[in-house]
Amino acid sequence: MKVVALHPLMADLARQVGGQHVEVVSLMGPNDDPHHFNPTPAALHKARGAKVYLASGMGLETYLGKLRDTLGEAATVVEVGKTLPAREVGAAFVCTQEGHDHEGHDHGSTIDPHWWHRVSNMQRAADVVAKAFSLADAGHAADYKANARRYRAELSRLNSWVRRTLMVVPKTDRKLATAHASFGYFCDEYGFESMAVKGINKGGQPSAKVLAEIVKTIREQQIKAVFPEQRANPKALKTLAKETGVRIGGTLIADGSDSYAGMIRHNVNTILKALAPGK
């Protein structure tokens, strides 16, 4: 069965649940941003014949209405995150720049769409996908359900590893300062305070006033480390490190990877390296 993923993590999930019974086509390239992605006619041509389209949901893919109109009854579009426990966008922002909304990601909703940073949500997502696959391909329903159970058990072990690994981080240092507010689910699940440092991405050099506000808040909040993303502004980060002595942590993966478990392990190890005692 041909399955189309509209988000890299949905491609990994489709393979985990579908196994040998599915051919997964991922429409996003390695450098595409899920917040700004829109499938091109060429990409949709590549997806022809698919029975199921998997979107992450929660308002992330704003083009789904148009996509459903285009596909008609030829395929089913499943918003995997639609029924999962959601949180409202409410991170404590270290600094906000006027006119910037969620680091440029305004989905017309107060729901935080980054549900995958809570491992228990991905476990539930496996069942959502198994149900969708079973409806589209009833002959292999038992295998889809068995694969989902296996993957849920694997994620349960991953979740236990996350909790054990992060136990060494003192409560006073559990402040996750990142480039934008993508890690709220992670912070809620593992006892961190989510903070977004606006202005450290490459979208533009922050003004002297904005940098001064960031420096002031980092000092007041006694933030130990700031975690950039791949689009981080090196000049702004260098200024922050010089002015505050704050550690510039390793790069966190916010919006997806070819491997869900690999993304979680990378992020946890990166956080641990910067925030563990003695670091």
N, C-alpha and C positions, 0 to 999 in steps of 0.2 A: 504494500500500500504506500503510495507516495504521500509524504507529509511535508508541509512547508512550515519553517520556523521563521517568525518575524522578530526574533530576539535570539542572540547566541545561546543564552541559557536554556531557552525553550528547545533548541536543537539538541543540546546534551540530554535534556529531560526526555525528549522524544526517543532518542536512541536507547536510553536506559529502560524505558517502558516498552518500546516497540520491539527491541531486539532484532532478530533476523527477519521479522515480518514487515519491516518498514524501510523505505528509502527516504532519508531525510534530506531536504533541500533547504539550506540556510540562505536567506536572501540578503543578510547583512554581511558586509566585508569586515575584515579585522580592524579597520580604522574608522568604521561608521559609528556615529553617536546615536544610540537608541532614542534619545530625546528629539533628534532632528531628522531621523530617518523617514524616508517616504519611498515605497517601492516604485521603481521606474517601470515603464512598459517592457523593457528588455528583461528585467527581473521577473515580472509577472509571466512573460513568455516562457522563461526557464521553469516556472512553477506549473505550467499547464498539465492537466491531468491529475493534480493533487486532489485527494478527497478531504483532507483536513488541514486547516491553517491554524497554527498555534501562536497566539499573541500573549504577551505577559499580562496585559490588562491593567486595571486600576487607572485608566485614563492616559497611560503612557503613549499608546499608538492612537493619535488623534485622527488618523485617516481610515479607521475601520469601517465607518459608515459608507464611505465611498467604495472601499474594497468589497464590502458585502453586495453593494449594488452592481459592481462589475462582475462578480462571480455568480450572482443569482443563486440558483439551486445546485450549481455544479459542485460546490464544496461547502463544508461547514467551517465557520470561523469560531474558534474557541478562545475566549479570554480566560486564560488559566487562573489568573489572580482574582477574578471577579468575586468569588464566594469565599476567599480566604480572609482571615482576621486582618483588618486594616488599621492603620494609625493615621491620625491627622498630622499634617505638617506643622511642627511646633518646636523645632530645634532652637536652642539658645544660640543666637548668632553673635559671634565675637564682634563682627562689624558688618553693617549693611550699607550698601551704596544705593542712594536714591535712584529709583528707576530699574533696579535689578530685582527680579523675582525668582527665587530658588535658582540662583546662578543662571538666569536666562531661561529656565524651564518652567513656563507657566502653562499648566494643562487645563486651566479653567476649573480646577478642583482643589479642595483642601486636603485630599487624600494623598498620602505619600506613596508613590508607585513602586518604591524599591523594596518590595515585600520579600525578595529572595535573600536578603541579608539575615532573615530569621530562618534557621534550618528547619524548624518545625513547620514553617509555611511550605517549604519545598517538599516535605514529606506529604503534606496534604495535596500539594500540586500533583504528585505522582498518581494519586487516586483519581484526580480530575482528568488527567490525560488517559489513564487506563479506561475510564468510563467512556470518554470520547472515542478512543480507538475501538473499543468493543462495540459501540453503536455503529461505527463505520465498517467494521470488519468482524462480524459476529463469529465467524468460523475460528478465529484465534483469540476469542475473549478470555478463555481460561489462561492462556499464556500471558496476555497483557496484565491480567490481575496478579498472576504469580510474579511477574517481573516487577510490578509495583510494590508488592510485599517485600521482595528481596531488596529493592532499592531503599524502601523505607527503613529496613533494618540496617543497611549500610549507613544511611544518614543518621540514624540513632547513635551509631558508634562514633560518627563524626561529631555529632553534637556533644557527646560525653567528652571527647577529646578536647573540644573547644573550651568547655567549662573547666576541665582539669588544668589545661594549659594557662588559662587566664587567671587562675586562682592566685598566682604569685604576684599579680599586680596590686599594689595597695589601693584601698578605696579612695584615698586622697589623690591618687594619680589617675583615677579612672575618668579622665576628661579627653574625649576623642575629638580633637580639633582637626577638621578636614577642609578640603577646598570648597565643597558645597554640601548641603544637607542630604547626603545619600545614606547615611548609616544609622538612621533613627531606629529601625527595627533591630539592628545589631545591638545598639546601646540599650534599648529596652530589655532585650533578652538576656544580656550578660552584665548588666549593672554598670554601664558607663553613662556619662553625661555627653550628649551630642552637641557639638559646637561647629559652626561653619565660619571659616575665615574668608570672607569675601575679598577679592582683589589679588589673590595669589595665583590665579589662573592666567593664561596668556591672552585673555580677552582684552587686556589693556593695562597699562601701568597705573596702579592706584596713585591718587594724588598724595601730596605730603600730609594733608589733613587726615585722609583715610588711613595712611600708614601710622600716623601718630595715634589714632584711635585704636588700631589693632595692637600696637605696642603697649599702650596703656592697659588694655583689657587683659592681654597675656600676662602682664606683671601682676595686675590685681587678682586675677583668677589662679595665679601660680601654675599656669599651664606648662607642662614639662616638655611636650613635643607637639609639633605641627606636622600633619601628614599630607603631602601634596598628591596630585594625580599626574598623569602623563603630560597634561597640558599646563603644568605649573610654570609660573613666571620666575625664572632663576634670579633676576635682579631683586624682585620683591622678597623672595625667600632669603637671599643673602642679607638684605637690610634687616629683616626680622631677626635673624640669627645674631647679627652684630649688635643690634640695639637691645635685645632682651636676653641673649644667651640661651634662648629656647633651642632645643634640639630639632633639627629637620629630619623627621623620620623617613623611612622608605616609602616608596610609592604604593598607595592602596588602589585596588581594583574596585571601582564603584558600580559600573554599569554592565558588567558581564564578561564572560570568558568562554572558551571552548569547553572548559571543564569546571563544573560547579564546585566539586570537592576541592579541586586545585585552587580555585579562587578563594574559597574559605580558608584553606590552610595557609595560602600566601598571606592573606590579610592578618590572620591571627599571629603568625610568626613575625610579621612586620611590626605589629603593635607591641608584641612581647619584647622584641629587640630594643625598642625605644623606651618602653615604660617599666620594664622589670627592674627590681631593686639592683642598684649597683651600675645601672646603665647611664 
